[in-house]
């Protein structure tokens, strides 16, 4: 007999975790409840508080009342094409990613299985992570080393990525200084420890090649988004001219755009589960990467719902070549979770409970809604 999973309500809201928290620090949450009382949770990209995506969810929410939550692939495509004239990238795909994750959460709870089981099973349920350390454009060499050392010692990661988070309007602003920081971090961790460098789109093609050559000599294992993400031809040129693996696509929102990036020459793609397609979209990217012989290393910076959704997918990938991302940590969200994800001995455990496996305190979410 069919399992009754009729959608009763779809809520979309910001959560402000601390008083006067700026929009970019808030979470964009989607909560789907069925008539039978099953609740699924999703998350959209928090850029500017995620209000662009939450607005799309609020607009389509009434149309989902009475729909079957297990029809979510059909619902997804209908909504994508209803809102496609807003642009197939950005707000719309972020909204649909949040809905998709929530509906997968419901599906897992209906069948009393973790999502990874519904996706075909896990190759591993403990995943190593890399420490993703941001804000280094504004730091001196000594400050960068100090921050990296603290995360390295406290988290015992499998790898470290230093991010720049600089001003994208100033290309090639301080290439000697950037290389000096890369050298200092390499000296800190030793010759064999895996390091990556995220430029956050701050170089010209020539500048990127200059920095990339230095990173090759220093033994860095990947060079992330060296040029502007929207200049796919330039990203491909840098990727093809360097020996170091060049990665991109965290700001790519459709599977078609991922294929364009691969066709340009990028051999490691980093789509984000809450920016494009949710769990369904990331599994489609996994198939694309497998077909093209390209590494899939998803971008992911949100520490709770999106993080666990990402781990559920990574657990199922046979060719999981790099650790999962663990961005600048914060425990301020833990108040709303009975089992918040925490690193242990350099790894994250994938929850084995139904759906996402997160036990969420609705009362704590609701009193922080904005």
C-alpha positions, 0 to 999 in steps of 0.5 A: 500500500502507498505510504501517506505523505501528504504535504500540510505546510511549507515554512521558510524563515531566517534564524538569527542565532545571536542578538543583532547577528548580521544577515550573512551569519543567519541561517535560511531554513525550510521546514516541511510538515506532512498531514501525518506529522512527519517533519523534514528540514532543509537549508538554503545558501545564507548569502544575505540571510538567504532571503532571496531564496526564502522569498521564492519558497514562500511564493511556491509554498501554497502550491505544495499543500496537498501534494505527495512529498514522495513525488519530490522529483516531479515537484522540483522540476515543475517549480524550476520551470515555473520560476525559470524566468527569474534565472535558473541560477541563484535564488531559485536553485537555492530555494529548490535545494532547501526543499529537496533536502527537506523532502529527502529528510521526510522520505528517510523518516517515512521508510525509517532509513538514513538518506545514504541508504536510500541513495544506495548505501554508504562506502564509509560512515566516517568521513575525514575533513579538511579545515577551511580557514578563511579571511587570510587576505586581511592578515599578515603572514604571522597572523595567517600562520597563527590562525592556521596553527590553532585550527591544525592543532585543535581539529587534527584535520586530514588537510588544510585549505587557506582561503583569501576572502578578499576584494574581488574588485582588486585583481592581483592586489598582493601576489608577493604577499599571497605567495609569502603566506602560502610559503609560511603555511607550508613551512609550518605543517611540513613538506608532506601535509596536504594543503590547498589554496582558495583564491576566491576569484582574486586573480587575472589569468596571468596572476593566477598562473604566477601564483599557481606555479608557486603553489606547485613548487610548494606542493599544494594539492589544489588551487581553488577559484583562481579567477572570476567564476563567471569567466568559464573560459578563463578558469579553463585556461588556467586549469589547462596551463597549470599542473596543480589541480584547479577547482571551481564551481562552488558558484555554479547552480545547474548541472549544465553549468557544471558540464560547461566548467568541465568542458572548459578544462576544470578537473575538480568541481565543487558544487554546493548542495544548498546552492544547486539542486540539494541532494538530488542535484549533488547526486546528478553531479556525482554521475556527471563527474564519474562519466567525465573522470573528474573529481567531485569535492563539494563546497559546504560551509554551513555547519548543521543541516546542509553539512549533514546533507552533504555528508549523506551524499559523500558517504555514497561516493565510491571515488571520494578523493578529498576530505569533506569541507569543515569551514570556520567553526562555531557552536552558536547553532548547537542550541537547536540540535540534540545531536549537532555534528561535531568533529572527532579525531579528524572525522565526522560521523554520518548520522545513522538515524532516519532521514538526515539523522538530526534531532532538531528542537523546533522550539529553539528554532522558532524563538530565533526566527526573524 
